[in-house]
Amino acid sequence: MTALETTGSGLIAALEQTWADIRRRTPELPEVVVVTGTGLSSGAVHVDAKWGHFGADHWVEGHPTEQGQGAALDLSAARRKPELFVAGECLAEGPRQTLQTMLHEAVHALAHARGVKDTSRGGKYHNKREFVALAGELGLAWPQGQRPHPVIGFSEVTLTEPTLADYADTLAYLGAAIRLYRDTFRRLGLIGGQGKEQEGQDGDGGKAGERFKVACGCQPPRSFWIRAKQYTPGPITCGVCGQDFQPQDAATHMASRHAGTPMHAQVA
């Protein structure tokens, strides 16, 4: 395998090759439509940050009609394909985090293929009996002695040493092929996995945890500067316009995560 060009299609090709490597070891896994982008997503109540996501039936195979959005929905399972999303911010953490995220999402894909319920509480809580057991089949393990997170449970399974050795060629390929990434999490002073601010320097050379500007929906907006550890525990609402203060990040204009939930690869 050789390094790919510095384009979006090159990144997707590298991720597709990695998924093929994973499927070669676990043939039960389905083919997927691989996509990437920012791991930040806004909701009605809060904004989440994710390393990745597996969606069981997000894509429809076939030619669309000229009716577009007016066409009848095709709910045939035979024509639907799952989606594998890998965040551009995940790529910023390098090949190990990227492989770990893809294997994590492969656990959800394997659970779906077998009809196993590996999460509960609306898909957030990763169950020990089902999720961790399937993770073991794919080369991930729950850290011994670590307690589950109250919201996401046993989500934070990690690569084992045998898995690192088994995927050595894949990791080398990913290391060469990842030549584009997003640094949004870093610029907000956050990292994934442990839900803590970075120690030392971030990807832009600034100190992690440095202040960033937030603004509300007033016209003109009211604004102030804040640190990530003060901002992320929950929304800060303007008493005038009633809207939450949002980071003024040129790329996303979005926050990174909601109260107490660490950034991690999880099923949405």
C-alpha positions as CSV (number, residue, x, y, z in Angstrom):
1,M,0.0,0.0,0.0
2,T,1.2,3.5,-0.8
3,A,0.4,6.9,0.5
4,L,-2.5,8.8,-1.1
5,E,-2.7,12.3,-2.4
6,T,-3.7,15.2,-0.3
7,T,-7.4,15.4,-1.2
8,G,-10.7,14.5,0.4
9,S,-11.0,11.5,-1.9
10,G,-7.6,10.4,-0.8
11,L,-8.7,10.4,2.8
12,I,-11.8,8.5,2.0
13,A,-9.8,5.9,0.0
14,A,-7.5,5.4,3.0
15,L,-10.4,4.9,5.4
16,E,-12.1,2.5,2.9
17,Q,-8.9,0.5,2.7
18,T,-8.7,0.4,6.5
19,W,-12.3,-0.8,6.7
20,A,-11.5,-3.5,4.1
21,D,-8.6,-4.6,6.4
22,I,-11.0,-4.8,9.3
23,R,-13.6,-6.8,7.3
24,R,-10.9,-9.2,6.1
25,R,-10.5,-10.2,9.7
26,T,-14.2,-10.2,10.5
27,P,-16.2,-11.1,7.3
28,E,-19.5,-10.6,9.1
29,L,-19.1,-6.9,8.9
30,P,-21.0,-5.1,6.2
31,E,-19.8,-2.9,3.4
32,V,-20.2,0.7,4.4
33,V,-20.4,4.2,2.8
34,V,-17.4,6.0,4.4
35,V,-17.8,9.7,5.0
36,T,-15.9,12.3,7.0
37,G,-16.4,15.9,8.2
38,T,-16.5,17.7,11.5
39,G,-17.4,15.7,14.6
40,L,-19.3,18.6,16.1
41,S,-23.1,18.5,15.8
42,S,-25.8,20.7,17.2
43,G,-29.0,19.6,18.7
44,A,-32.1,21.1,20.2
45,V,-30.6,21.1,23.7
46,H,-26.8,20.7,23.4
47,V,-23.9,20.2,21.0
48,D,-22.0,16.9,20.8
49,A,-18.6,15.9,19.7
50,K,-17.9,12.5,18.3
51,W,-14.9,10.6,17.0
52,G,-17.1,8.5,14.8
53,H,-20.5,7.0,14.1
54,F,-22.1,3.9,12.6
55,G,-25.5,4.3,11.0
56,A,-27.2,1.1,10.0
57,D,-29.4,2.3,7.1
58,H,-28.4,5.8,6.2
59,W,-27.9,5.3,2.4
60,V,-30.1,4.0,-0.4
61,E,-28.5,2.1,-3.2
62,G,-29.7,2.9,-6.7
63,H,-30.5,5.9,-8.9
64,P,-32.6,8.7,-7.5
65,T,-35.7,9.8,-9.3
66,E,-36.3,13.3,-10.7
67,Q,-38.9,13.8,-8.0
68,G,-36.1,14.3,-5.4
69,Q,-37.5,15.0,-2.0
70,G,-41.0,14.5,-3.3
71,A,-40.4,10.8,-4.1
72,A,-41.8,8.1,-1.9
73,L,-39.4,6.7,0.7
74,D,-37.8,3.4,-0.2
75,L,-37.7,1.5,3.1
76,S,-36.5,-1.8,1.5
77,A,-33.7,-3.1,3.7
78,A,-32.2,-4.8,0.7
79,R,-31.4,-1.5,-1.0
80,R,-30.0,0.3,2.1
81,K,-26.4,0.5,3.1
82,P,-24.8,1.5,6.4
83,E,-22.7,4.6,6.9
84,L,-19.3,4.8,8.7
85,F,-18.5,8.3,9.8
86,V,-15.0,9.2,10.9
87,A,-14.5,12.8,12.2
88,G,-11.8,15.0,10.7
89,E,-10.9,15.8,14.3
90,C,-10.3,12.1,14.9
91,L,-7.8,12.1,12.0
92,A,-5.9,14.9,13.9
93,E,-5.1,12.4,16.6
94,G,-3.2,10.1,14.2
95,P,-3.5,6.5,12.9
96,R,-4.0,4.8,16.3
97,Q,-7.0,6.9,17.3
98,T,-8.4,6.5,13.8
99,L,-8.1,2.8,13.8
100,Q,-9.4,2.5,17.4
101,T,-12.4,4.6,16.4
102,M,-13.1,2.5,13.3
103,L,-12.9,-0.7,15.3
104,H,-15.2,0.8,17.9
105,E,-17.8,1.5,15.2
106,A,-17.1,-1.9,13.8
107,V,-18.4,-3.3,17.2
108,H,-21.7,-1.5,16.6
109,A,-21.8,-2.8,13.0
110,L,-21.1,-6.4,14.2
111,A,-23.9,-6.0,16.8
112,H,-26.3,-4.8,14.1
113,A,-25.3,-7.7,11.8
114,R,-26.0,-10.2,14.6
115,G,-29.1,-8.5,15.9
116,V,-27.5,-7.8,19.3
117,K,-28.4,-4.8,21.4
118,D,-25.0,-3.5,22.5
119,T,-26.2,-0.1,23.8
120,S,-29.1,1.2,25.9
121,R,-30.5,4.6,27.1
122,G,-31.1,5.9,23.6
123,G,-27.9,4.4,22.2
124,K,-25.6,6.3,24.6
125,Y,-24.8,3.7,27.3
126,H,-22.4,1.0,26.0
127,N,-23.3,-2.3,27.8
128,K,-20.6,-4.4,29.4
129,R,-22.0,-7.8,28.5
130,E,-22.7,-7.2,24.8
131,F,-20.5,-4.3,23.7
132,V,-17.4,-5.2,25.6
133,A,-17.7,-8.9,24.5
134,L,-18.0,-7.9,20.9
135,A,-15.2,-5.4,21.2
136,G,-12.9,-8.3,22.4
137,E,-13.6,-10.1,19.1
138,L,-12.4,-7.1,17.2
139,G,-9.2,-6.5,19.2
140,L,-10.4,-3.9,21.7
141,A,-10.5,-4.2,25.5
142,W,-11.9,-2.4,28.5
143,P,-9.1,-1.1,30.7
144,Q,-8.8,-3.3,33.7
145,G,-9.9,-1.6,36.9
146,Q,-11.5,1.3,35.1
147,R,-15.1,2.2,36.2
148,P,-17.8,2.8,33.5
149,H,-18.8,6.3,32.7
150,P,-22.3,7.2,34.1
151,V,-23.5,8.3,30.7
152,I,-21.7,6.3,28.0
153,G,-20.9,3.2,30.1
154,F,-18.2,0.9,28.7
155,S,-17.6,3.0,25.6
156,E,-13.8,3.6,26.1
157,V,-12.4,0.3,24.9
158,T,-8.9,0.6,23.6
159,L,-6.5,-1.2,21.2
160,T,-4.6,-4.1,22.7
161,E,-0.9,-4.8,22.1
162,P,-1.7,-7.9,19.9
163,T,-4.1,-5.7,17.9
164,L,-1.5,-3.1,17.4
165,A,0.9,-5.8,16.1
166,D,-1.8,-7.3,13.9
167,Y,-2.6,-4.0,12.3
168,A,0.9,-2.8,12.0
169,D,0.8,-2.5,8.2
170,T,-2.6,-0.7,8.3
171,L,-1.3,1.8,10.9
172,A,1.7,2.5,8.8
173,Y,-0.5,3.1,5.8
174,L,-2.9,5.3,7.7
175,G,0.1,7.3,9.1
176,A,1.2,8.0,5.6
177,A,-2.2,8.6,4.1
178,I,-3.6,11.0,6.7
179,R,-2.4,14.3,5.2
180,L,-5.5,16.3,6.0
181,Y,-7.4,16.7,9.2
182,R,-9.5,19.1,11.2
183,D,-8.2,20.8,14.4
184,T,-11.5,22.1,15.7
185,F,-11.3,20.2,19.0
186,R,-7.8,21.4,19.6
187,R,-8.6,25.0,18.9
188,L,-11.4,24.8,21.4
189,G,-8.9,23.5,24.0
190,L,-10.4,20.0,24.1
191,I,-9.2,16.5,23.2
192,G,-11.1,13.2,22.9
193,G,-11.0,10.0,24.8
194,Q,-10.3,11.3,28.3
195,G,-12.5,14.5,28.1
196,K,-9.6,16.6,29.5
197,E,-7.8,19.7,28.2
198,Q,-4.6,19.0,26.4
199,E,-1.4,19.3,28.3
200,G,1.4,21.3,26.7
201,Q,0.9,22.7,23.3
202,D,-2.0,22.2,20.8
203,G,-1.8,21.6,17.1
204,D,-1.6,25.4,16.4
205,G,1.3,26.0,18.8
206,G,-0.9,27.8,21.4
207,K,-1.5,26.7,24.9
208,A,-4.3,24.2,25.4
209,G,-7.2,25.5,27.4
210,E,-6.6,29.1,26.2
211,R,-9.7,31.3,26.2
212,F,-12.0,31.6,23.2
213,K,-14.8,34.1,22.4
214,V,-18.5,33.2,22.8
215,A,-21.4,35.3,21.6
216,C,-25.2,35.1,21.8
217,G,-27.9,35.9,19.3
218,C,-28.5,39.5,20.2
219,Q,-28.0,42.1,17.5
220,P,-25.4,43.3,18.0
221,P,-24.2,40.1,19.8
222,R,-23.2,40.2,23.4
223,S,-19.9,38.4,23.8
224,F,-17.1,37.5,26.3
225,W,-14.0,35.3,26.5
226,I,-14.0,32.0,28.4
227,R,-11.9,28.8,28.9
228,A,-13.1,25.4,27.7
229,K,-13.2,23.9,31.1
230,Q,-15.6,26.6,32.2
231,Y,-17.7,26.5,29.0
232,T,-18.2,22.7,28.5
233,P,-20.1,21.7,31.6
234,G,-23.4,23.1,30.2
235,P,-25.0,25.8,28.2
236,I,-24.7,29.5,29.1
237,T,-27.9,31.3,28.1
238,C,-28.3,35.0,27.4
239,G,-31.0,36.6,29.6
240,V,-31.9,39.1,26.8
241,C,-32.3,37.0,23.6
242,G,-32.7,33.7,25.4
243,Q,-30.1,31.9,23.1
244,D,-27.1,30.1,24.3
245,F,-23.6,31.7,23.9
246,Q,-21.8,29.9,21.1
247,P,-18.0,29.8,20.4
248,Q,-17.1,32.2,17.6
249,D,-15.1,29.6,15.7
250,A,-14.8,30.6,12.1
251,A,-15.1,27.0,10.9
252,T,-18.1,25.8,12.9
253,H,-19.7,28.4,15.2
254,M,-20.4,25.5,17.5
255,A,-19.4,24.2,20.9
256,S,-17.8,20.9,21.5
257,R,-19.8,18.8,23.9
258,H,-22.5,18.9,26.5
259,A,-22.5,18.5,30.2
260,G,-20.0,16.0,31.5
261,T,-19.9,13.7,28.4
262,P,-16.3,13.1,27.2
263,M,-15.5,13.2,23.5
264,H,-15.4,9.6,22.3
265,A,-16.4,7.4,19.4
266,Q,-19.9,6.4,20.0
267,V,-23.1,5.5,18.2
268,A,-25.4,8.5,18.0
